[in-house]
Amino acid sequence: MVLDLPDGREMAWLELGDPDGPVVFVFHGTPGSRRQVSFDAESITAAGVRFIAPDRPGYGHSSFQRRRTLADWADDVVRLADHLGVECFAVVGLSGGGPFAAACARQLPNRVLTTGIVSGVGLLDEPGAEKGMMGLNRLVNRLARISPYLVYPPMALTGSVFRHWPEQALKAGSGQLPEADIAVLSRPDVKAAFIQDARSAPATSPMAAAQEFALFASDWGFRLEDITTPVHLWHGDKDRNVPISHARLQAARIPGAHLHECPGEGHMLMVDHLEEILRTVSKTQT
């Protein structure tokens, strides 16, 4: 489904689950699309929620947006919620979707009831943010602090490799991953979802990813301390994409935040915890 936005952009999304259940907007990672978070229909149905997964600008079927901010995404989410007739809802952000979930929590205190941040990227300009992070991510983060245009070439190269040789790229990339993530990515349904996502990525996806890394590495435009709605964070202590220190820092700064540390798990923990996460963030709506 596609919504025409006031500035001429298009915003795509999909819905799963119970149309009468508590509403949860779920934000994909960087890069990614709605497919990345929606392949486990069984867990979504079991959670009893109305699951809405939108594509952020430049991903999937959503138009690219120049000079956007984290707060701009909150505006887009409100427009989609209004279009769907939804007043209050929960948000969940996976990995690179985490800062966008935090932005919604801060910008929309009268609409967002609960926020979930899963394996979420934290404040990249904080000392020690790169400790324990795999090499490619450290490189991208350092380039992002200078300019998104420096991040675009590695994003474009990686995207092209994954689009043309997804299975080989997944195998090659697994060398830096913890055993927990390798095991999850080896599952047929997970592997198929990632391959489909990579093959379907639009030409704007690398620039959208470069843009987002630059947003993560700069001032987010709001303070975590000013978030007033309930926040739950889930993070694995073996995560090498986004070290668990990111979640611990966010939990320490967000008032009343609840941190769910997952021993022995990596960046892909949402696959095994999806139903739990959806049930947790939707409790305030029941």
Secondary structure as a PSIPRED ss2 file (coil, helix, strand):
# PSIPRED VFORMAT (PSIPRED V4.0)

   1 M C   1.000  0.000  0.000
   2 V E   0.000  0.000  1.000
   3 L E   0.000  0.000  1.000
   4 D E   0.000  0.000  1.000
   5 L C   1.000  0.000  0.000
   6 P C   1.000  0.000  0.000
   7 D C   1.000  0.000  0.000
   8 G C   1.000  0.000  0.000
   9 R C   1.000  0.000  0.000
  10 E E   0.000  0.000  1.000
  11 M E   0.000  0.000  1.000
  12 A E   0.000  0.000  1.000
  13 W E   0.000  0.000  1.000
  14 L E   0.000  0.000  1.000
  15 E E   0.000  0.000  1.000
  16 L E   0.000  0.000  1.000
  17 G E   0.000  0.000  1.000
  18 D C   1.000  0.000  0.000
  19 P C   1.000  0.000  0.000
  20 D C   1.000  0.000  0.000
  21 G C   1.000  0.000  0.000
  22 P C   1.000  0.000  0.000
  23 V E   0.000  0.000  1.000
  24 V E   0.000  0.000  1.000
  25 F E   0.000  0.000  1.000
  26 V E   0.000  0.000  1.000
  27 F E   0.000  0.000  1.000
  28 H C   1.000  0.000  0.000
  29 G C   1.000  0.000  0.000
  30 T C   1.000  0.000  0.000
  31 P C   1.000  0.000  0.000
  32 G C   1.000  0.000  0.000
  33 S C   1.000  0.000  0.000
  34 R C   1.000  0.000  0.000
  35 R H   0.000  1.000  0.000
  36 Q H   0.000  1.000  0.000
  37 V H   0.000  1.000  0.000
  38 S H   0.000  1.000  0.000
  39 F C   1.000  0.000  0.000
  40 D C   1.000  0.000  0.000
  41 A H   0.000  1.000  0.000
  42 E H   0.000  1.000  0.000
  43 S H   0.000  1.000  0.000
  44 I H   0.000  1.000  0.000
  45 T H   0.000  1.000  0.000
  46 A H   0.000  1.000  0.000
  47 A H   0.000  1.000  0.000
  48 G C   1.000  0.000  0.000
  49 V C   1.000  0.000  0.000
  50 R E   0.000  0.000  1.000
  51 F E   0.000  0.000  1.000
  52 I E   0.000  0.000  1.000
  53 A E   0.000  0.000  1.000
  54 P E   0.000  0.000  1.000
  55 D C   1.000  0.000  0.000
  56 R C   1.000  0.000  0.000
  57 P C   1.000  0.000  0.000
  58 G C   1.000  0.000  0.000
  59 Y C   1.000  0.000  0.000
  60 G C   1.000  0.000  0.000
  61 H C   1.000  0.000  0.000
  62 S C   1.000  0.000  0.000
  63 S C   1.000  0.000  0.000
  64 F C   1.000  0.000  0.000
  65 Q C   1.000  0.000  0.000
  66 R C   1.000  0.000  0.000
  67 R C   1.000  0.000  0.000
  68 R C   1.000  0.000  0.000
  69 T C   1.000  0.000  0.000
  70 L H   0.000  1.000  0.000
  71 A H   0.000  1.000  0.000
  72 D H   0.000  1.000  0.000
  73 W H   0.000  1.000  0.000
  74 A H   0.000  1.000  0.000
  75 D H   0.000  1.000  0.000
  76 D H   0.000  1.000  0.000
  77 V H   0.000  1.000  0.000
  78 V H   0.000  1.000  0.000
  79 R H   0.000  1.000  0.000
  80 L H   0.000  1.000  0.000
  81 A H   0.000  1.000  0.000
  82 D H   0.000  1.000  0.000
  83 H H   0.000  1.000  0.000
  84 L H   0.000  1.000  0.000
  85 G C   1.000  0.000  0.000
  86 V C   1.000  0.000  0.000
  87 E C   1.000  0.000  0.000
  88 C C   1.000  0.000  0.000
  89 F E   0.000  0.000  1.000
  90 A E   0.000  0.000  1.000
  91 V E   0.000  0.000  1.000
  92 V E   0.000  0.000  1.000
  93 G E   0.000  0.000  1.000
  94 L E   0.000  0.000  1.000
  95 S H   0.000  1.000  0.000
  96 G H   0.000  1.000  0.000
  97 G H   0.000  1.000  0.000
  98 G H   0.000  1.000  0.000
  99 P H   0.000  1.000  0.000
 100 F H   0.000  1.000  0.000
 101 A H   0.000  1.000  0.000
 102 A H   0.000  1.000  0.000
 103 A H   0.000  1.000  0.000
 104 C H   0.000  1.000  0.000
 105 A H   0.000  1.000  0.000
 106 R H   0.000  1.000  0.000
 107 Q H   0.000  1.000  0.000
 108 L C   1.000  0.000  0.000
 109 P C   1.000  0.000  0.000
 110 N C   1.000  0.000  0.000
 111 R C   1.000  0.000  0.000
 112 V E   0.000  0.000  1.000
 113 L E   0.000  0.000  1.000
 114 T E   0.000  0.000  1.000
 115 T E   0.000  0.000  1.000
 116 G E   0.000  0.000  1.000
 117 I E   0.000  0.000  1.000
 118 V E   0.000  0.000  1.000
 119 S C   1.000  0.000  0.000
 120 G C   1.000  0.000  0.000
 121 V C   1.000  0.000  0.000
 122 G C   1.000  0.000  0.000
 123 L C   1.000  0.000  0.000
 124 L C   1.000  0.000  0.000
 125 D C   1.000  0.000  0.000
 126 E C   1.000  0.000  0.000
 127 P C   1.000  0.000  0.000
 128 G C   1.000  0.000  0.000
 129 A C   1.000  0.000  0.000
 130 E C   1.000  0.000  0.000
 131 K C   1.000  0.000  0.000
 132 G C   1.000  0.000  0.000
 133 M C   1.000  0.000  0.000
 134 M C   1.000  0.000  0.000
 135 G H   0.000  1.000  0.000
 136 L H   0.000  1.000  0.000
 137 N H   0.000  1.000  0.000
 138 R H   0.000  1.000  0.000
 139 L H   0.000  1.000  0.000
 140 V H   0.000  1.000  0.000
 141 N H   0.000  1.000  0.000
 142 R H   0.000  1.000  0.000
 143 L H   0.000  1.000  0.000
 144 A H   0.000  1.000  0.000
 145 R H   0.000  1.000  0.000
 146 I H   0.000  1.000  0.000
 147 S C   1.000  0.000  0.000
 148 P H   0.000  1.000  0.000
 149 Y H   0.000  1.000  0.000
 150 L H   0.000  1.000  0.000
 151 V H   0.000  1.000  0.000
 152 Y H   0.000  1.000  0.000
 153 P H   0.000  1.000  0.000
 154 P H   0.000  1.000  0.000
 155 M H   0.000  1.000  0.000
 156 A H   0.000  1.000  0.000
 157 L H   0.000  1.000  0.000
 158 T H   0.000  1.000  0.000
 159 G H   0.000  1.000  0.000
 160 S H   0.000  1.000  0.000
 161 V H   0.000  1.000  0.000
 162 F H   0.000  1.000  0.000
 163 R H   0.000  1.000  0.000
 164 H H   0.000  1.000  0.000
 165 W C   1.000  0.000  0.000
 166 P H   0.000  1.000  0.000
 167 E H   0.000  1.000  0.000
 168 Q H   0.000  1.000  0.000
 169 A H   0.000  1.000  0.000
 170 L H   0.000  1.000  0.000
 171 K H   0.000  1.000  0.000
 172 A H   0.000  1.000  0.000
 173 G H   0.000  1.000  0.000
 174 S H   0.000  1.000  0.000
 175 G H   0.000  1.000  0.000
 176 Q H   0.000  1.000  0.000
 177 L C   1.000  0.000  0.000
 178 P C   1.000  0.000  0.000
 179 E H   0.000  1.000  0.000
 180 A H   0.000  1.000  0.000
 181 D H   0.000  1.000  0.000
 182 I H   0.000  1.000  0.000
 183 A H   0.000  1.000  0.000
 184 V H   0.000  1.000  0.000
 185 L H   0.000  1.000  0.000
 186 S C   1.000  0.000  0.000
 187 R C   1.000  0.000  0.000
 188 P H   0.000  1.000  0.000
 189 D H   0.000  1.000  0.000
 190 V H   0.000  1.000  0.000
 191 K H   0.000  1.000  0.000
 192 A H   0.000  1.000  0.000
 193 A H   0.000  1.000  0.000
 194 F H   0.000  1.000  0.000
 195 I H   0.000  1.000  0.000
 196 Q H   0.000  1.000  0.000
 197 D H   0.000  1.000  0.000
 198 A H   0.000  1.000  0.000
 199 R H   0.000  1.000  0.000
 200 S C   1.000  0.000  0.000
 201 A C   1.000  0.000  0.000
 202 P C   1.000  0.000  0.000
 203 A C   1.000  0.000  0.000
 204 T C   1.000  0.000  0.000
 205 S H   0.000  1.000  0.000
 206 P H   0.000  1.000  0.000
 207 M H   0.000  1.000  0.000
 208 A H   0.000  1.000  0.000
 209 A H   0.000  1.000  0.000
 210 A H   0.000  1.000  0.000
 211 Q H   0.000  1.000  0.000
 212 E H   0.000  1.000  0.000
 213 F H   0.000  1.000  0.000
 214 A H   0.000  1.000  0.000
 215 L H   0.000  1.000  0.000
 216 F H   0.000  1.000  0.000
 217 A C   1.000  0.000  0.000
 218 S C   1.000  0.000  0.000
 219 D C   1.000  0.000  0.000
 220 W C   1.000  0.000  0.000
 221 G C   1.000  0.000  0.000
 222 F C   1.000  0.000  0.000
 223 R C   1.000  0.000  0.000
 224 L H   0.000  1.000  0.000
 225 E H   0.000  1.000  0.000
 226 D H   0.000  1.000  0.000
 227 I C   1.000  0.000  0.000
 228 T C   1.000  0.000  0.000
 229 T C   1.000  0.000  0.000
 230 P C   1.000  0.000  0.000
 231 V E   0.000  0.000  1.000
 232 H E   0.000  0.000  1.000
 233 L E   0.000  0.000  1.000
 234 W E   0.000  0.000  1.000
 235 H E   0.000  0.000  1.000
 236 G E   0.000  0.000  1.000
 237 D C   1.000  0.000  0.000
 238 K C   1.000  0.000  0.000
 239 D C   1.000  0.000  0.000
 240 R C   1.000  0.000  0.000
 241 N C   1.000  0.000  0.000
 242 V C   1.000  0.000  0.000
 243 P C   1.000  0.000  0.000
 244 I C   1.000  0.000  0.000
 245 S H   0.000  1.000  0.000
 246 H H   0.000  1.000  0.000
 247 A H   0.000  1.000  0.000
 248 R H   0.000  1.000  0.000
 249 L H   0.000  1.000  0.000
 250 Q H   0.000  1.000  0.000
 251 A H   0.000  1.000  0.000
 252 A H   0.000  1.000  0.000
 253 R H   0.000  1.000  0.000
 254 I C   1.000  0.000  0.000
 255 P C   1.000  0.000  0.000
 256 G C   1.000  0.000  0.000
 257 A C   1.000  0.000  0.000
 258 H E   0.000  0.000  1.000
 259 L E   0.000  0.000  1.000
 260 H E   0.000  0.000  1.000
 261 E E   0.000  0.000  1.000
 262 C E   0.000  0.000  1.000
 263 P C   1.000  0.000  0.000
 264 G C   1.000  0.000  0.000
 265 E C   1.000  0.000  0.000
 266 G C   1.000  0.000  0.000
 267 H C   1.000  0.000  0.000
 268 M C   1.000  0.000  0.000
 269 L C   1.000  0.000  0.000
 270 M H   0.000  1.000  0.000
 271 V H   0.000  1.000  0.000
 272 D H   0.000  1.000  0.000
 273 H H   0.000  1.000  0.000
 274 L H   0.000  1.000  0.000
 275 E H   0.000  1.000  0.000
 276 E H   0.000  1.000  0.000
 277 I H   0.000  1.000  0.000
 278 L H   0.000  1.000  0.000
 279 R H   0.000  1.000  0.000
 280 T H   0.000  1.000  0.000
 281 V H   0.000  1.000  0.000
 282 S H   0.000  1.000  0.000
 283 K H   0.000  1.000  0.000
 284 T H   0.000  1.000  0.000
 285 Q H   0.000  1.000  0.000
 286 T C   1.000  0.000  0.000
